[in-house]
């Protein structure tokens, strides 16, 4: 494993912690600034909206800059944002810190995935992306309990100081360990399977030109739908556990950790599978997620089945992530904007899925309804991905991919 990948994974871990730890700190933050729970909730929703905007805006603005330098700048922005949150004298400053930290999120994972794949042989590119995203998946497991534990012992500001320190370490690691020129323009190379590893697109015009490909749009659509289905169900999973499964509220924390372990395993397994037969692996992962969500809805009242199924939900849910990113960047000929758009698509999907799941509950369909809604959304993603895979085998699409 190249040491530069470890530095990228550490950066992903820090960014993931920033996203997730706030959930366990909201009561303390709301009390500290004397704001309502609804106002404090903007520290989460404001972050998510800023991720979607920053992913496109910052990637477009830095299109002509060296990618290593951009990553260093993004992590520096992340450090500044968390530092603002740690020392915030008022709620508006706290919210500003969250927004600043969020702006780097999408671009870091978009550009970082291109740099990660450039550090290994082309036939291992999905595994390299999976290693970088391992930091994010670990943060998903540890983020909420980390924030709650540190906040309870030393106060909520200490949690943001800790994340700031992680950001400084990641900044130093990327500056020292990621080779100069990583992810920059080079001649396309061919893998042992005959797939090309594309030369990155240079300049803003070339970045936008990548969106002329139907394969890029199909992959982005599949990403949004798969995330929408999974997180639409996940957003209400605590209610499913307690109101349907009979678990106590104290059980929810370790059940979410089971889900997080599934994310970690699925990310690594999915990366390896995508390097062998990417489109087949993606279709199977999405189909597995759709079936898991549907079965979960049927068996949610069974405690043992719920534990197994929430693990599988995480596993299948993240198994598609490395392959989706390498797929969209392959057909976008290495355009970082397409990789960042994939992150934006996932956040849009999250919002859509949570909204539809909430509508189902409001309609009186019960706390298993988001699972069925999620299964339906992911099933559409399976169809989109199957169409994309079939089109990719046509001579015209193969020519487009290899240009």
C-alpha positions as YAML, in Angstrom:
chain: A
units: angstrom
residues:
- id: 1
  name: UNK
  ca: [0.00, 0.00, 0.00]
- id: 2
  name: UNK
  ca: [1.60, 3.31, -1.04]
- id: 3
  name: UNK
  ca: [2.10, 5.60, 1.95]
- id: 4
  name: UNK
  ca: [0.31, 8.38, 0.09]
- id: 5
  name: UNK
  ca: [-2.88, 6.29, 0.24]
- id: 6
  name: UNK
  ca: [-2.61, 6.14, 4.03]
- id: 7
  name: UNK
  ca: [-2.38, 9.93, 4.16]
- id: 8
  name: UNK
  ca: [-5.46, 10.24, 1.92]
- id: 9
  name: UNK
  ca: [-7.35, 7.76, 4.11]
- id: 10
  name: UNK
  ca: [-6.43, 9.80, 7.20]
- id: 11
  name: UNK
  ca: [-7.81, 12.90, 5.51]
- id: 12
  name: UNK
  ca: [-11.00, 10.99, 4.69]
- id: 13
  name: UNK
  ca: [-11.23, 9.85, 8.29]
- id: 14
  name: UNK
  ca: [-10.99, 13.41, 9.60]
- id: 15
  name: UNK
  ca: [-13.56, 14.72, 7.13]
- id: 16
  name: UNK
  ca: [-15.88, 11.84, 7.95]
- id: 17
  name: UNK
  ca: [-15.56, 12.54, 11.67]
- id: 18
  name: UNK
  ca: [-16.53, 16.16, 11.08]
- id: 19
  name: UNK
  ca: [-19.66, 15.06, 9.24]
- id: 20
  name: UNK
  ca: [-20.84, 12.46, 11.73]
- id: 21
  name: UNK
  ca: [-19.70, 13.52, 15.22]
- id: 22
  name: UNK
  ca: [-22.03, 16.52, 15.42]
- id: 23
  name: UNK
  ca: [-25.04, 14.19, 15.77]
- id: 24
  name: UNK
  ca: [-23.86, 13.15, 19.22]
- id: 25
  name: UNK
  ca: [-23.06, 16.73, 20.24]
- id: 26
  name: UNK
  ca: [-26.19, 18.61, 19.18]
- id: 27
  name: UNK
  ca: [-27.78, 18.80, 22.67]
- id: 28
  name: UNK
  ca: [-24.56, 20.25, 24.15]
- id: 29
  name: UNK
  ca: [-24.09, 22.72, 21.30]
- id: 30
  name: UNK
  ca: [-27.73, 23.85, 21.45]
- id: 31
  name: UNK
  ca: [-27.45, 24.38, 25.21]
- id: 32
  name: UNK
  ca: [-24.11, 26.18, 24.93]
- id: 33
  name: UNK
  ca: [-25.43, 28.74, 22.43]
- id: 34
  name: UNK
  ca: [-28.98, 28.82, 23.83]
- id: 35
  name: UNK
  ca: [-30.58, 27.90, 20.49]
- id: 36
  name: UNK
  ca: [-33.40, 25.49, 19.73]
- id: 37
  name: UNK
  ca: [-32.88, 21.90, 18.60]
- id: 38
  name: UNK
  ca: [-34.22, 22.89, 15.18]
- id: 39
  name: UNK
  ca: [-31.65, 25.69, 14.86]
- id: 40
  name: UNK
  ca: [-28.88, 23.35, 16.01]
- id: 41
  name: UNK
  ca: [-30.02, 20.90, 13.32]
- id: 42
  name: UNK
  ca: [-28.78, 23.36, 10.69]
- id: 43
  name: UNK
  ca: [-25.26, 22.34, 11.74]
- id: 44
  name: UNK
  ca: [-26.08, 19.03, 10.04]
- id: 45
  name: UNK
  ca: [-28.30, 20.08, 7.13]
- id: 46
  name: UNK
  ca: [-26.18, 23.17, 6.41]
- id: 47
  name: UNK
  ca: [-23.13, 20.93, 6.22]
- id: 48
  name: UNK
  ca: [-24.84, 18.58, 3.75]
- id: 49
  name: UNK
  ca: [-25.95, 21.42, 1.47]
- id: 50
  name: UNK
  ca: [-22.47, 22.92, 1.54]
- id: 51
  name: UNK
  ca: [-20.97, 19.55, 0.54]
- id: 52
  name: UNK
  ca: [-23.17, 19.42, -2.56]
- id: 53
  name: UNK
  ca: [-22.31, 23.00, -3.57]
- id: 54
  name: UNK
  ca: [-18.61, 22.86, -2.69]
- id: 55
  name: UNK
  ca: [-18.04, 19.60, -4.56]
- id: 56
  name: UNK
  ca: [-18.80, 21.28, -7.88]
- id: 57
  name: UNK
  ca: [-17.70, 24.86, -7.20]
- id: 58
  name: UNK
  ca: [-14.26, 24.17, -5.73]
- id: 59
  name: UNK
  ca: [-13.43, 21.41, -8.20]
- id: 60
  name: UNK
  ca: [-14.33, 23.70, -11.11]
- id: 61
  name: UNK
  ca: [-12.37, 26.61, -9.61]
- id: 62
  name: UNK
  ca: [-9.22, 24.51, -9.19]
- id: 63
  name: UNK
  ca: [-9.42, 22.64, -12.50]
- id: 64
  name: UNK
  ca: [-6.04, 23.90, -13.77]
- id: 65
  name: UNK
  ca: [-4.11, 23.63, -10.50]
- id: 66
  name: UNK
  ca: [-1.86, 20.68, -9.55]
- id: 67
  name: UNK
  ca: [-3.97, 18.09, -7.80]
- id: 68
  name: UNK
  ca: [-1.63, 17.53, -4.89]
- id: 69
  name: UNK
  ca: [-1.59, 21.27, -4.19]
- id: 70
  name: UNK
  ca: [-5.40, 21.34, -4.40]
- id: 71
  name: UNK
  ca: [-5.67, 18.50, -1.87]
- id: 72
  name: UNK
  ca: [-3.32, 20.30, 0.51]
- id: 73
  name: UNK
  ca: [-5.41, 23.46, 0.15]
- id: 74
  name: UNK
  ca: [-8.66, 21.55, 0.73]
- id: 75
  name: UNK
  ca: [-7.37, 19.95, 3.93]
- id: 76
  name: UNK
  ca: [-6.12, 23.36, 5.07]
- id: 77
  name: UNK
  ca: [-9.68, 24.68, 4.52]
- id: 78
  name: UNK
  ca: [-10.96, 21.73, 6.56]
- id: 79
  name: UNK
  ca: [-8.57, 22.61, 9.41]
- id: 80
  name: UNK
  ca: [-9.69, 26.26, 9.37]
- id: 81
  name: UNK
  ca: [-13.36, 25.27, 9.44]
- id: 82
  name: UNK
  ca: [-12.97, 22.97, 12.42]
- id: 83
  name: UNK
  ca: [-10.78, 25.48, 14.21]
- id: 84
  name: UNK
  ca: [-13.58, 28.05, 13.78]
- id: 85
  name: UNK
  ca: [-16.05, 25.58, 15.25]
- id: 86
  name: UNK
  ca: [-13.75, 24.79, 18.19]
- id: 87
  name: UNK
  ca: [-13.34, 28.45, 19.21]
- id: 88
  name: UNK
  ca: [-16.74, 29.77, 18.04]
- id: 89
  name: UNK
  ca: [-17.99, 32.47, 20.42]
- id: 90
  name: UNK
  ca: [-21.51, 32.35, 18.96]
- id: 91
  name: UNK
  ca: [-23.85, 30.10, 16.99]
- id: 92
  name: UNK
  ca: [-23.41, 31.99, 13.65]
- id: 93
  name: UNK
  ca: [-19.63, 31.51, 13.87]
- id: 94
  name: UNK
  ca: [-20.16, 27.83, 14.66]
- id: 95
  name: UNK
  ca: [-22.39, 27.47, 11.61]
- id: 96
  name: UNK
  ca: [-19.81, 29.31, 9.49]
- id: 97
  name: UNK
  ca: [-17.13, 26.87, 10.65]
- id: 98
  name: UNK
  ca: [-19.33, 23.93, 9.65]
- id: 99
  name: UNK
  ca: [-19.93, 25.45, 6.21]
- id: 100
  name: UNK
  ca: [-16.22, 26.14, 5.63]
- id: 101
  name: UNK
  ca: [-15.29, 22.59, 6.65]
- id: 102
  name: UNK
  ca: [-18.03, 21.14, 4.41]
- id: 103
  name: UNK
  ca: [-16.89, 23.00, 1.29]
- id: 104
  name: UNK
  ca: [-13.80, 20.79, 1.03]
- id: 105
  name: UNK
  ca: [-15.67, 17.49, 1.52]
- id: 106
  name: UNK
  ca: [-16.85, 16.67, -2.00]
- id: 107
  name: UNK
  ca: [-13.79, 18.00, -3.79]
- id: 108
  name: UNK
  ca: [-11.44, 16.12, -1.46]
- id: 109
  name: UNK
  ca: [-13.07, 12.78, -2.20]
- id: 110
  name: UNK
  ca: [-13.49, 13.57, -5.90]
- id: 111
  name: UNK
  ca: [-9.95, 14.76, -6.55]
- id: 112
  name: UNK
  ca: [-8.49, 12.42, -3.94]
- id: 113
  name: UNK
  ca: [-9.98, 9.40, -5.69]
- id: 114
  name: UNK
  ca: [-8.16, 10.37, -8.90]
- id: 115
  name: UNK
  ca: [-4.90, 10.84, -7.03]
- id: 116
  name: UNK
  ca: [-5.39, 7.52, -5.18]
- id: 117
  name: UNK
  ca: [-5.89, 5.55, -8.37]
- id: 118
  name: UNK
  ca: [-2.79, 7.14, -9.90]
- id: 119
  name: UNK
  ca: [-0.65, 5.71, -7.08]
- id: 120
  name: UNK
  ca: [-1.27, 2.08, -8.09]
- id: 121
  name: UNK
  ca: [-1.36, -0.05, -11.23]
- id: 122
  name: UNK
  ca: [-4.52, 0.59, -13.33]
- id: 123
  name: UNK
  ca: [-5.92, -2.89, -12.58]
- id: 124
  name: UNK
  ca: [-5.95, -2.01, -8.84]
- id: 125
  name: UNK
  ca: [-7.60, 1.40, -9.15]
- id: 126
  name: UNK
  ca: [-10.90, 0.49, -7.44]
- id: 127
  name: UNK
  ca: [-9.03, -1.05, -4.52]
- id: 128
  name: UNK
  ca: [-6.99, 2.14, -4.16]
- id: 129
  name: UNK
  ca: [-10.18, 4.21, -4.05]
- id: 130
  name: UNK
  ca: [-11.59, 1.78, -1.47]
- id: 131
  name: UNK
  ca: [-8.52, 2.30, 0.74]
- id: 132
  name: UNK
  ca: [-8.99, 6.06, 0.61]
- id: 133
  name: UNK
  ca: [-12.68, 5.69, 1.45]
- id: 134
  name: UNK
  ca: [-11.85, 3.31, 4.30]
- id: 135
  name: UNK
  ca: [-11.17, 6.43, 6.38]
- id: 136
  name: UNK
  ca: [-14.70, 7.68, 5.69]
- id: 137
  name: UNK
  ca: [-16.30, 4.34, 6.54]
- id: 138
  name: UNK
  ca: [-14.35, 4.08, 9.80]
- id: 139
  name: UNK
  ca: [-15.51, 7.58, 10.66]
- id: 140
  name: UNK
  ca: [-19.08, 6.41, 10.09]
- id: 141
  name: UNK
  ca: [-18.52, 3.67, 12.69]
- id: 142
  name: UNK
  ca: [-16.70, 5.87, 15.19]
- id: 143
  name: UNK
  ca: [-17.99, 9.38, 14.52]
- id: 144
  name: UNK
  ca: [-21.13, 9.54, 16.66]
- id: 145
  name: UNK
  ca: [-19.75, 7.56, 19.65]
- id: 146
  name: UNK
  ca: [-16.45, 9.51, 19.43]
- id: 147
  name: UNK
  ca: [-18.25, 12.83, 19.54]
- id: 148
  name: UNK
  ca: [-20.54, 11.73, 22.37]
- id: 149
  name: UNK
  ca: [-17.65, 10.30, 24.45]
- id: 150
  name: UNK
  ca: [-15.28, 13.25, 24.04]
- id: 151
  name: UNK
  ca: [-18.13, 15.72, 24.49]
- id: 152
  name: UNK
  ca: [-19.27, 14.06, 27.71]
- id: 153
  name: UNK
  ca: [-15.78, 14.00, 29.21]
- id: 154
  name: UNK
  ca: [-14.26, 17.28, 28.02]
- id: 155
  name: UNK
  ca: [-17.03, 19.24, 26.34]
- id: 156
  name: UNK
  ca: [-18.10, 19.56, 22.72]
- id: 157
  name: UNK
  ca: [-15.28, 21.96, 21.83]
- id: 158
  name: UNK
  ca: [-12.72, 19.27, 22.65]
- id: 159
  name: UNK
  ca: [-14.17, 17.07, 19.91]
- id: 160
  name: UNK
  ca: [-13.57, 19.78, 17.31]
- id: 161
  name: UNK
  ca: [-10.06, 20.39, 18.64]
- id: 162
  name: UNK
  ca: [-9.37, 16.65, 18.20]
- id: 163
  name: UNK
  ca: [-10.65, 16.72, 14.60]
- id: 164
  name: UNK
  ca: [-8.57, 19.83, 13.92]
- id: 165
  name: UNK
  ca: [-5.47, 17.94, 15.10]
- id: 166
  name: UNK
  ca: [-6.33, 15.00, 12.82]
- id: 167
  name: UNK
  ca: [-6.65, 17.49, 9.95]
- id: 168
  name: UNK
  ca: [-3.18, 18.90, 10.67]
- id: 169
  name: UNK
  ca: [-1.72, 15.36, 10.62]
- id: 170
  name: UNK
  ca: [-3.47, 14.60, 7.34]
- id: 171
  name: UNK
  ca: [-2.24, 17.87, 5.87]
- id: 172
  name: UNK
  ca: [1.35, 17.04, 6.78]
- id: 173
  name: UNK
  ca: [0.95, 13.47, 5.52]
- id: 174
  name: UNK
  ca: [-0.43, 14.46, 2.13]
- id: 175
  name: UNK
  ca: [2.23, 17.14, 1.69]
- id: 176
  name: UNK
  ca: [5.02, 14.69, 2.55]
- id: 177
  name: UNK
  ca: [3.80, 11.34, 1.23]
- id: 178
  name: UNK
  ca: [1.72, 12.00, -1.89]
- id: 179
  name: UNK
  ca: [4.15, 12.28, -4.83]
- id: 180
  name: UNK
  ca: [4.33, 15.55, -6.74]
- id: 181
  name: UNK
  ca: [2.39, 15.25, -9.98]
- id: 182
  name: UNK
  ca: [0.13, 12.45, -8.68]
- id: 183
  name: UNK
  ca: [-3.04, 12.31, -10.73]
- id: 184
  name: UNK
  ca: [-1.72, 14.74, -13.34]
- id: 185
  name: UNK
  ca: [-1.98, 14.39, -17.12]
- id: 186
  name: UNK
  ca: [-0.32, 11.36, -18.61]
- id: 187
  name: UNK
  ca: [-0.85, 9.12, -21.63]
- id: 188
  name: UNK
  ca: [-3.68, 6.63, -21.18]
- id: 189
  name: UNK
  ca: [-2.47, 3.15, -20.15]
- id: 190
  name: UNK
  ca: [-4.14, -0.21, -20.65]
- id: 191
  name: UNK
  ca: [-4.89, -2.69, -17.88]
- id: 192
  name: UNK
  ca: [-4.42, -6.44, -18.18]
- id: 193
  name: UNK
  ca: [-8.18, -6.69, -18.80]
- id: 194
  name: UNK
  ca: [-7.99, -4.29, -21.73]
- id: 195
  name: UNK
  ca: [-9.59, -1.38, -19.87]
- id: 196
  name: UNK
  ca: [-7.98, 2.00, -20.29]
- id: 197
  name: UNK
  ca: [-6.89, 4.19, -17.41]
- id: 198
  name: UNK
  ca: [-7.74, 7.61, -18.84]
- id: 199
  name: UNK
  ca: [-5.54, 10.65, -18.93]
- id: 200
  name: UNK
  ca: [-7.07, 13.33, -16.70]
- id: 201
  name: UNK
  ca: [-8.98, 16.11, -18.43]
- id: 202
  name: UNK
  ca: [-7.24, 19.48, -18.27]
- id: 203
  name: UNK
  ca: [-8.97, 22.83, -17.95]
- id: 204
  name: UNK
  ca: [-12.52, 23.78, -17.07]
- id: 205
  name: UNK
  ca: [-13.84, 23.34, -20.60]
- id: 206
  name: UNK
  ca: [-12.45, 19.81, -20.78]
- id: 207
  name: UNK
  ca: [-13.95, 19.09, -17.34]
- id: 208
  name: UNK
  ca: [-17.43, 20.07, -18.51]
- id: 209
  name: UNK
  ca: [-16.97, 18.26, -21.81]
- id: 210
  name: UNK
  ca: [-16.89, 15.02, -19.85]
- id: 211
  name: UNK
  ca: [-20.60, 15.44, -19.11]
- id: 212
  name: UNK
  ca: [-21.44, 14.85, -22.76]
- id: 213
  name: UNK
  ca: [-21.13, 11.12, -22.05]
- id: 214
  name: UNK
  ca: [-24.37, 9.25, -21.39]
- id: 215
  name: UNK
  ca: [-22.37, 6.80, -19.32]
- id: 216
  name: UNK
  ca: [-21.37, 9.58, -16.93]
- id: 217
  name: UNK
  ca: [-25.01, 10.60, -16.45]
- id: 218
  name: UNK
  ca: [-26.20, 7.01, -16.05]
- id: 219
  name: UNK
  ca: [-23.54, 6.38, -13.41]
- id: 220
  name: UNK
  ca: [-24.39, 9.58, -11.54]
- id: 221
  name: UNK
  ca: [-28.07, 8.63, -11.63]
- id: 222
  name: UNK
  ca: [-27.32, 5.13, -10.31]
- id: 223
  name: UNK
  ca: [-25.21, 6.66, -7.54]
- id: 224
  name: UNK
  ca: [-27.96, 9.08, -6.46]
- id: 225
  name: UNK
  ca: [-30.60, 6.35, -6.47]
- id: 226
  name: UNK
  ca: [-28.48, 3.80, -4.59]
- id: 227
  name: UNK
  ca: [-27.55, 6.30, -1.88]
- id: 228
  name: UNK
  ca: [-31.14, 7.56, -1.78]
- id: 229
  name: UNK
  ca: [-32.48, 4.08, -1.18]
- id: 230
  name: UNK
  ca: [-29.96, 3.16, 1.48]
- id: 231
  name: UNK
  ca: [-29.93, 6.43, 3.44]
- id: 232
  name: UNK
  ca: [-33.66, 6.89, 3.03]
- id: 233
  name: UNK
  ca: [-34.04, 3.69, 5.02]
- id: 234
  name: UNK
  ca: [-31.11, 4.45, 7.32]
- id: 235
  name: UNK
  ca: [-32.48, 7.88, 8.31]
- id: 236
  name: UNK
  ca: [-35.34, 6.20, 10.19]
- id: 237
  name: UNK
  ca: [-33.61, 2.97, 11.21]
- id: 238
  name: UNK
  ca: [-33.59, 3.90, 14.91]
- id: 239
  name: UNK
  ca: [-37.40, 3.98, 14.86]
- id: 240
  name: UNK
  ca: [-37.46, 0.64, 13.05]
- id: 241
  name: UNK
  ca: [-35.27, -0.89, 15.74]
- id: 242
  name: UNK
  ca: [-37.20, 0.47, 18.71]
- id: 243
  name: UNK
  ca: [-40.80, 0.58, 17.45]
- id: 244
  name: UNK
  ca: [-40.77, -2.61, 15.34]
- id: 245
  name: UNK
  ca: [-37.79, -4.70, 16.45]
- id: 246
  name: UNK
  ca: [-38.35, -4.27, 20.16]
- id: 247
  name: UNK
  ca: [-34.85, -2.96, 20.88]
- id: 248
  name: UNK
  ca: [-34.28, -0.39, 23.60]
- id: 249
  name: UNK
  ca: [-33.00, 3.08, 22.76]
- id: 250
  name: UNK
  ca: [-29.64, 2.15, 24.34]
- id: 251
  name: UNK
  ca: [-29.28, -0.71, 21.83]
- id: 252
  name: UNK
  ca: [-29.36, 1.66, 18.86]
- id: 253
  name: UNK
  ca: [-25.72, 2.76, 19.31]
- id: 254
  name: UNK
  ca: [-24.23, -0.73, 18.96]
- id: 255
  name: UNK
  ca: [-26.65, -1.62, 16.17]
- id: 256
  name: UNK
  ca: [-25.40, 1.42, 14.24]
- id: 257
  name: UNK
  ca: [-21.85, 0.20, 14.81]
- id: 258
  name: UNK
  ca: [-22.83, -3.14, 13.25]
- id: 259
  name: UNK
  ca: [-24.05, -1.17, 10.26]
- id: 260
  name: UNK
  ca: [-20.77, 0.75, 10.21]
- id: 261
  name: UNK
  ca: [-18.73, -2.45, 10.23]
- id: 262
  name: UNK
  ca: [-20.77, -3.55, 7.22]
- id: 263
  name: UNK
  ca: [-19.80, -0.30, 5.47]
- id: 264
  name: UNK
  ca: [-16.10, -0.96, 6.07]
- id: 265
  name: UNK
  ca: [-16.28, -4.55, 4.83]
- id: 266
  name: UNK
  ca: [-18.45, -3.68, 1.85]
- id: 267
  name: UNK
  ca: [-16.14, -0.85, 0.79]
- id: 268
  name: UNK
  ca: [-13.06, -3.09, 0.74]
- id: 269
  name: UNK
  ca: [-14.78, -6.12, -0.82]
- id: 270
  name: UNK
  ca: [-16.51, -3.92, -3.40]
- id: 271
  name: UNK
  ca: [-13.21, -2.32, -4.42]
- id: 272
  name: UNK
  ca: [-11.60, -5.69, -5.03]
- id: 273
  name: UNK
  ca: [-14.63, -7.03, -6.91]
- id: 274
  name: UNK
  ca: [-14.80, -3.94, -9.13]
- id: 275
  name: UNK
  ca: [-11.21, -4.48, -10.25]
- id: 276
  name: UNK
  ca: [-12.19, -7.92, -11.60]
- id: 277
  name: UNK
  ca: [-15.50, -7.16, -13.33]
- id: 278
  name: UNK
  ca: [-16.75, -3.71, -12.41]
- id: 279
  name: UNK
  ca: [-20.18, -3.53, -14.04]
- id: 280
  name: UNK
  ca: [-21.13, -7.03, -12.91]
- id: 281
  name: UNK
  ca: [-19.97, -6.23, -9.37]
- id: 282
  name: UNK
  ca: [-22.01, -3.00, -9.35]
- id: 283
  name: UNK
  ca: [-25.21, -4.66, -10.56]
- id: 284
  name: UNK
  ca: [-24.85, -7.46, -7.99]
- id: 285
  name: UNK
  ca: [-24.10, -5.03, -5.15]
- id: 286
  name: UNK
  ca: [-27.15, -2.89, -5.97]
- id: 287
  name: UNK
  ca: [-29.37, -5.94, -6.37]
- id: 288
  name: UNK
  ca: [-28.10, -7.28, -3.03]
- id: 289
  name: UNK
  ca: [-28.97, -3.95, -1.38]
- id: 290
  name: UNK
  ca: [-32.50, -3.91, -2.86]
- id: 291
  name: UNK
  ca: [-33.17, -7.49, -1.68]
- id: 292
  name: UNK
  ca: [-31.69, -6.76, 1.76]
- id: 293
  name: UNK
  ca: [-33.92, -3.72, 2.30]
- id: 294
  name: UNK
  ca: [-37.04, -5.61, 1.20]
- id: 295
  name: UNK
  ca: [-36.26, -8.61, 3.43]
- id: 296
  name: UNK
  ca: [-35.42, -6.26, 6.29]
- id: 297
  name: UNK
  ca: [-38.91, -4.76, 5.97]
- id: 298
  name: UNK
  ca: [-40.44, -8.24, 6.22]
- id: 299
  name: UNK
  ca: [-38.30, -9.42, 9.16]
- id: 300
  name: UNK
  ca: [-37.81, -6.18, 11.11]
- id: 301
  name: UNK
  ca: [-39.75, -7.60, 14.08]
- id: 302
  name: UNK
  ca: [-37.17, -10.39, 14.46]
- id: 303
  name: UNK
  ca: [-34.24, -9.13, 16.56]
- id: 304
  name: UNK
  ca: [-31.67, -11.63, 15.28]
- id: 305
  name: UNK
  ca: [-32.61, -11.05, 11.65]
- id: 306
  name: UNK
  ca: [-32.41, -7.28, 12.18]
- id: 307
  name: UNK
  ca: [-28.79, -7.51, 13.37]
- id: 308
  name: UNK
  ca: [-27.78, -9.60, 10.35]
- id: 309
  name: UNK
  ca: [-29.71, -7.45, 7.89]
- id: 310
  name: UNK
  ca: [-28.41, -4.11, 9.14]
- id: 311
  name: UNK
  ca: [-24.88, -5.47, 8.63]
- id: 312
  name: UNK
  ca: [-25.77, -6.58, 5.08]
- id: 313
  name: UNK
  ca: [-27.40, -3.20, 4.48]
- id: 314
  name: UNK
  ca: [-24.07, -1.51, 5.20]
- id: 315
  name: UNK
  ca: [-22.09, -4.11, 3.24]
- id: 316
  name: UNK
  ca: [-24.11, -3.96, 0.02]
- id: 317
  name: UNK
  ca: [-24.73, -0.24, 0.44]
- id: 318
  name: UNK
  ca: [-21.05, 0.69, 0.27]
- id: 319
  name: UNK
  ca: [-19.85, -2.15, -1.96]
- id: 320
  name: UNK
  ca: [-20.79, -0.08, -5.01]
- id: 321
  name: UNK
  ca: [-18.94, 3.10, -3.98]
- id: 322
  name: UNK
  ca: [-15.37, 2.40, -5.27]
- id: 323
  name: UNK
  ca: [-16.67, 1.00, -8.55]
- id: 324
  name: UNK
  ca: [-19.06, 3.90, -9.12]
- id: 325
  name: UNK
  ca: [-16.27, 6.44, -8.67]
- id: 326
  name: UNK
  ca: [-13.80, 4.70, -10.99]
- id: 327
  name: UNK
  ca: [-16.58, 4.13, -13.51]
- id: 328
  name: UNK
  ca: [-17.67, 7.77, -13.67]
- id: 329
  name: UNK
  ca: [-14.07, 9.01, -13.91]
- id: 330
  name: UNK
  ca: [-13.19, 6.44, -16.59]
- id: 331
  name: UNK
  ca: [-16.04, 7.57, -18.84]
- id: 332
  name: UNK
  ca: [-15.28, 11.20, -17.96]
- id: 333
  name: UNK
  ca: [-11.67, 10.64, -19.08]
- id: 334
  name: UNK
  ca: [-10.26, 11.50, -15.66]
- id: 335
  name: UNK
  ca: [-12.25, 14.71, -15.11]
- id: 336
  name: UNK
  ca: [-12.11, 15.61, -11.43]
- id: 337
  name: UNK
  ca: [-15.41, 17.50, -11.80]
- id: 338
  name: UNK
  ca: [-17.18, 14.23, -12.62]
- id: 339
  name: UNK
  ca: [-15.70, 12.55, -9.56]
- id: 340
  name: UNK
  ca: [-16.85, 15.43, -7.37]
- id: 341
  name: UNK
  ca: [-20.27, 15.39, -9.07]
- id: 342
  name: UNK
  ca: [-20.54, 11.78, -7.92]
- id: 343
  name: UNK
  ca: [-20.24, 13.00, -4.32]
- id: 344
  name: UNK
  ca: [-22.88, 15.67, -4.98]
- id: 345
  name: UNK
  ca: [-25.15, 13.04, -6.52]
- id: 346
  name: UNK
  ca: [-24.87, 10.90, -3.39]
- id: 347
  name: UNK
  ca: [-25.84, 13.85, -1.17]
- id: 348
  name: UNK
  ca: [-28.79, 14.70, -3.41]
- id: 349
  name: UNK
  ca: [-29.82, 11.06, -3.20]
- id: 350
  name: UNK
  ca: [-29.57, 11.16, 0.59]
- id: 351
  name: UNK
  ca: [-31.91, 14.13, 0.77]
- id: 352
  name: UNK
  ca: [-34.38, 12.58, -1.70]
- id: 353
  name: UNK
  ca: [-34.44, 9.23, 0.08]
- id: 354
  name: UNK
  ca: [-34.91, 10.75, 3.53]
- id: 355
  name: UNK
  ca: [-37.76, 12.92, 2.20]
- id: 356
  name: UNK
  ca: [-39.58, 9.98, 0.57]
- id: 357
  name: UNK
  ca: [-39.09, 7.80, 3.64]
- id: 358
  name: UNK
  ca: [-40.53, 10.55, 5.82]
- id: 359
  name: UNK
  ca: [-43.53, 10.88, 3.49]
- id: 360
  name: UNK
  ca: [-44.20, 7.15, 3.83]
- id: 361
  name: UNK
  ca: [-44.19, 7.37, 7.63]
- id: 362
  name: UNK
  ca: [-46.36, 10.49, 7.59]
- id: 363
  name: UNK
  ca: [-48.85, 8.63, 5.37]
- id: 364
  name: UNK
  ca: [-49.29, 6.11, 8.20]
- id: 365
  name: UNK
  ca: [-47.47, 3.21, 6.50]
- id: 366
  name: UNK
  ca: [-45.40, 2.42, 9.59]
- id: 367
  name: UNK
  ca: [-41.72, 2.41, 10.49]
- id: 368
  name: UNK
  ca: [-40.85, -0.37, 8.04]
- id: 369
  name: UNK
  ca: [-42.12, 1.75, 5.14]
- id: 370
  name: UNK
  ca: [-38.75, 3.52, 4.57]
- id: 371
  name: UNK
  ca: [-37.17, 0.10, 4.03]
- id: 372
  name: UNK
  ca: [-39.66, -0.76, 1.29]
- id: 373
  name: UNK
  ca: [-39.36, 2.71, -0.23]
- id: 374
  name: UNK
  ca: [-35.57, 2.32, -0.16]
- id: 375
  name: UNK
  ca: [-35.80, -1.10, -1.82]
- id: 376
  name: UNK
  ca: [-37.90, 0.39, -4.62]
- id: 377
  name: UNK
  ca: [-35.49, 3.28, -5.18]
- id: 378
  name: UNK
  ca: [-32.48, 0.94, -5.29]
- id: 379
  name: UNK
  ca: [-34.32, -1.38, -7.69]
- id: 380
  name: UNK
  ca: [-34.56, 1.54, -10.12]
- id: 381
  name: UNK
  ca: [-30.82, 2.00, -9.61]
- id: 382
  name: UNK
  ca: [-30.28, -1.65, -10.58]
- id: 383
  name: UNK
  ca: [-32.17, -1.06, -13.83]
- id: 384
  name: UNK
  ca: [-30.18, 2.11, -14.59]
- id: 385
  name: UNK
  ca: [-26.90, 0.32, -13.90]
- id: 386
  name: UNK
  ca: [-27.91, -2.68, -16.03]
- id: 387
  name: UNK
  ca: [-28.76, -0.34, -18.93]
- id: 388
  name: UNK
  ca: [-25.42, 1.45, -18.49]
- id: 389
  name: UNK
  ca: [-23.54, -1.86, -18.48]
- id: 390
  name: UNK
  ca: [-25.32, -3.04, -21.60]
- id: 391
  name: UNK
  ca: [-24.66, 0.23, -23.43]
- id: 392
  name: UNK
  ca: [-21.00, 0.10, -22.41]
- id: 393
  name: UNK
  ca: [-20.59, -3.16, -24.33]
- id: 394
  name: UNK
  ca: [-21.71, -1.59, -27.61]
- id: 395
  name: UNK
  ca: [-18.91, -0.71, -30.08]
- id: 396
  name: UNK
  ca: [-19.81, 3.00, -30.02]
- id: 397
  name: UNK
  ca: [-19.61, 3.22, -26.24]
- id: 398
  name: UNK
  ca: [-16.37, 1.23, -26.15]
- id: 399
  name: UNK
  ca: [-14.87, 3.69, -28.63]
- id: 400
  name: UNK
  ca: [-16.04, 6.61, -26.47]
- id: 401
  name: UNK
  ca: [-14.45, 5.03, -23.38]
- id: 402
  name: UNK
  ca: [-11.08, 4.50, -25.04]
- id: 403
  name: UNK
  ca: [-10.84, 7.97, -26.69]
...
